[in-house]
Amino acid sequence: MDASWIWLGVAIYVVIALAAAVLSRRGTSRTMSDYFLGSRRMGGFVSAMSYSATTYSAFMMIGLAGLTYAGGVGALGFELLYLCGVTLMLIFGPRFWRVGQAYGYVTPTEMIGHRYRSKAAGATTALASCLFLIPYAAVQLAGVGYLLSGMSGGAITFTQGTTVATVLAIIFAMVAGLRSVAWTDSLQAVVMIVSASLVVILVIRQLGGLGTFFDRLAADPGALSVPGTGYFTFSTFLALTLPWIFFMISNPQVSQRLYTPGSLRDLRRMMLGFMAFGFIYTMITVVWGLTARLEFQDLASGDQATPTLLASGLVPLPLGIIVMVGIMAAAISTIDSIMLTLSSMVSRDVYAPAARRLGSDEHTSAEHTSAGHSAEGRQLLVGKLVIPVIAVLAYGFAHLQLDLIAVLSVSASAGLLVMVPPIIGAFFWKRGTAAGVITSVLVAGAIVLYLEATSTRFLGQGSGVWGILAATSVFILVSLATRAPAEHAEDFIKTSRRRRKAGSAEPTPAAPAIATGSQR
């Protein structure tokens, strides 16, 4: 495909997305909640589309399609198990939302620090999230680089693609924080699913219809069987699937979105909308990968499946450009969300703890004092300054150009599995302690890093398996050996379980217990 058409598509996307981001501004974002959570007033549709665009990034149309190209239909089982794991949202979604409203949390790691009454626990989990999420952001940048380079036949270089994505991600995140990202996400999600659906319909028709399509797949010895040509062995499947099952609670850029809906009704709409979007998008992506497997059997990498398909004669030029823009936008959306989440963690849980008293039970918001406003402003400034730093780190990591996009995404998420025991313990086990959190995250995180760095598969299993086993064991053992804040934990758990007979909407407390400055 001619590079000029691709640049034209990118330019149109930039203009429209910037307009949406600027229109999303409602005055100046003066607080962390305004900037990073959209003032906790996101509606159900916007929340669902934003959640979908954030979650289904370059991993899907580049990574999952490439995984399908390499391993056949086993990739469908892998992704459907992720959707099954999303049912965890039914358990944890309302709990995250309730404690977020009650205590004024901005980040999931702030919740951990408060629940276990330890500034160190919050800071440790925040830094661990940075360590594992920056490579995941890099994966999104690499996805854009591969997409533009592959579609243009190399006329647009990988470096040019990743540079454009990095600059746009910084701009969109800085304009109005989460509100601008959410608005652009909603637009992008609609473009993604409509254009991708049209491509599937047109491609299947050009291949002779569904009957011919499945007949050709049946003739491919590895397309419709597991492990097929040998890619999806049990240990490989488990290593890929495990991080995805717990994705919605282990990845803070996702769980932070559970604080943003304006009511429980909006939260439910977000969950239902996301699950519907996810199922449709998964089926579309797998069909793309299988189509590329049939039509282009000599690709150097599975990550080239989607770019090659879009640049081929099977897809009309205008539609190919629209789909390309949708994929690029989804990747940038995920980068934006990661940058916002990590920068909020650095400012809230690493920079701010020195000015906060976690041991206080006072329920007066520091935002209503001049000291609170000052502290809030400093935190917000630090958060904004950290955004481009995270982007530059991700850009550097992306240029290592390591392995398949899908495999890299899972590897990054495997490290975040160390967050799962502390989060489950926060809501369901009042015996958990800060020492258990800190020790489990450090020990299990080190194990995952070692296994990934040395490409070691101990007993044939992936790093995620050993990471979550180590994290769970250490968290339980150390917690049992140390003293827990039992009374505080019980109050937290009761708050997360609170039920209202009146229905789905719960008012936002006027004075959340956790704010900024000297509070808690």
C-alpha positions, 0 to 999 in steps of 0.5 A: 500500500502506498505510504501516502495513503497511510499518512493521510489516514493517520493525519485524519485520525489525529485531527478527529482524535485531538478535536474529541480530546479538546472537547472533553475538557471541562475547565481545569483539572485541579485534583487527582480524581479529576485528571486520572479518574474523570471526576468519577462520573463516567457514564456506562456507554463511555466507560464500556467503550473506553474499557474495551479500547484500553483492553483490546489493543495491539495485542488483539489485531496484531498479537492475537491474529499473529498467534492464530496465524502461528498456532491455529484455533488454539488461540481462540480457546486462549482468548475465550478463557480470558473472557471467562476470567472477566467474570471476576469483574462481577465479584471485584467490580462492585467491591472496587467501586464501593471502596473507591467511593468510600475512601477516595482512592485514586489508584489500586495500589493506594487501596492496597496501602490503605487496606494493609495500613502500610505506605511501604506496601502501596509504594512496593506494589506501585513500583512493581507495576511500573516494572512490568507495565512499561514493557506492556506499553512498549508492546503497543508501540511496537504493534503500531510500528509493525502495522505501519511498516508492514502495510507500507511494505517498509516505506514507513519504518518501524521507528517512524511508526513508534515515534508517531504513536509515542508523541500522540499518546503523550499529547492525548494523555496530557490534554485532559487526563482520563476524560480526553482518553475516554472520549477518544476511546469511545470513538475508537472502539466504535470504529474498531468493531464496525470496520473490522466486522466489515473486513471479515464479511468482505474477505469471507465473501471473496474467499468463496463464502463460509463453506469454502473458508472452512473447507480450506481450513479443514485441509490445513493440518494445524489450523483447526486442531490443538496442538495443531503443528505443535505450538499450543502444548498444554504448558504453552497454553497454560503459560499464556492463559493464566495471566489473562484469566486474572488480567482485570484485577492484576493490571492496574490500568484496568482495575483503576477504571473500576473507580470511574463509573458514576454509579453501580448502574453505570458499572454494570453497563460497563461490564456488559458492554465490554463483554459483548464487545470482547466476544465479537472482537475476539471472533473477528480477530481469530478469523483474520488470523486464520484468513492470513494463514490460508492466504499468506503461508510464508510470512516471516512472523505472525505479527505480519498477518494483519498488516499483510492482510490489510495491504492485500487486494482482499481488503478495499483501500479505504476500508483497510485505512480505516481498520489500520487507524482503528488498530493504531488508535486502540494501541495508543489508547492502551499506552495512554491508560498505562501512562496515566495509571503509572504516573498516578501511582508514582505521584500518589503512592511513591511521591505522596506517602511522606505527606500522608498519615496512613494510621489515622481514622479521621474522615475529613477530606484534606482536599477541603483545606489549603494544605490539602489543595497544595499537596493535591496540586503537587501530586498532580504536577508530579503525575503530569511530569512522569507521563513523558518519562514513562513514554520514553522508557516504553519507546526505548524498550519497544525498539528491542523488537522482541518476539511475538506481540502476543507472547510479550504481552503475556510475559509482561502480564505474568509479572503482574500476577504477583498482585493477585494474592494481595488484592484477593486478600484485601477483600476476602482475608482479614488476616493478610498483612503488609509484610505478606504483601511486600515479601510476596511481591518482591520474592515472586516478582524476582522469580518471574524476572529471572525466569523471563530474563533467562528464558527458563521454563522450570519443569516445563511451565511458564513464569506466570505459573511459578509467579502466582504460586510463589506469591500466594504461598509467601503472602499466606505464610508471611501474613500468618507469621505477622500481625494483621490490622484485623479491625481495620481490615474488617471495616474495609471488607464490610464496606466492600460488601455493602448492599443497598435495597434501593437499587443500583445507584449509590451516592458518592460520599461528600468527604472520602476518607482517603484523599491527599496531603496529611490524610491517612 
